[in-house]
């Protein structure tokens, strides 16, 4: 779940995956616009 201050980069680091793999697994998300509470 997205929390205030989260970025995809921070999420990738915390889960030991690359940013590219997060983007590949979630093709519909906009990495520049994340909403708090988004899953």
KEKE-3310 file (N, C-alpha, C; in steps of 0.2 Angstrom, whole numbers, plus 5000, padded with zeros to 4 digits):
npx = (5004:5003:5011:5012:5024:5030:5039:5041:5054:5058:5050:5054:5067:5064:5059:5068:5069:5070:5067:5062:5057:5045:5038:5036:5028:5017:5009:4999:5001:5005:5021:5024:5013:5007:4995:4991:4987:4985:4986)
npy = (4994:5011:5024:5040:5050:5039:5032:5024:5020:5019:5009:4999:4997:4993:4980:4973:4973:4977:4994:4993:4980:4982:4991:4984:4973:4980:4987:4997:5008:5025:5030:5043:5047:5043:5037:5039:5025:5018:5002)
npz = (5000:4996:5005:5013:5005:4999:4985:4969:4967:4981:4985:4977:4982:4995:4994:4987:4973:4956:4949:4936:4936:4944:4936:4925:4929:4932:4922:4920:4928:4933:4935:4940:4947:4961:4972:4989:4999:4988:4979)
capx = (5000:5007:5010:5014:5032:5033:5040:5042:5061:5059:5046:5058:5072:5062:5057:5074:5068:5072:5061:5060:5052:5039:5035:5034:5022:5011:5009:4994:5002:5009:5026:5024:5007:5005:4990:4991:4982:4985:4989)
capy = (5000:5017:5028:5047:5050:5034:5033:5018:5018:5017:5003:4994:4995:4989:4974:4970:4972:4983:4998:4991:4975:4984:4994:4978:4970:4985:4992:5002:5013:5030:5031:5050:5049:5038:5039:5036:5020:5014:4995)
capz = (5000:4996:5011:5011:5004:4995:4978:4966:4969:4988:4986:4974:4987:5001:4992:4984:4966:4952:4947:4930:4937:4946:4931:4920:4932:4933:4916:4920:4933:4931:4941:4942:4951:4966:4977:4996:4999:4981:4980)
cpx = (5004:5005:5013:5022:5035:5034:5041:5049:5061:5055:5050:5064:5070:5060:5062:5073:5069:5065:5058:5055:5045:5035:5032:5028:5016:5011:5004:4996:5006:5014:5026:5018:5005:5000:4991:4985:4981:4988:4992)
cpy = (5006:5022:5035:5047:5044:5035:5025:5015:5016:5010:4997:4992:4991:4982:4970:4968:4978:4987:4996:4985:4977:4987:4989:4974:4974:4990:4997:5008:5019:5031:5038:5052:5043:5041:5036:5031:5015:5007:4993)
cpz = (5000:5002:5009:5010:5000:4988:4975:4968:4976:4989:4983:4979:4993:5000:4988:4977:4962:4950:4941:4931:4939:4940:4926:4923:4933:4928:4916:4924:4930:4937:4944:4946:4955:4971:4984:4996:4993:4983:4974)
residu = (UNK:UNK:UNK:UNK:UNK:UNK:UNK:UNK:UNK:UNK:UNK:UNK:UNK:UNK:UNK:UNK:UNK:UNK:UNK:UNK:UNK:UNK:UNK:UNK:UNK:UNK:UNK:UNK:UNK:UNK:UNK:UNK:UNK:UNK:UNK:UNK:UNK:UNK:UNK)
# end
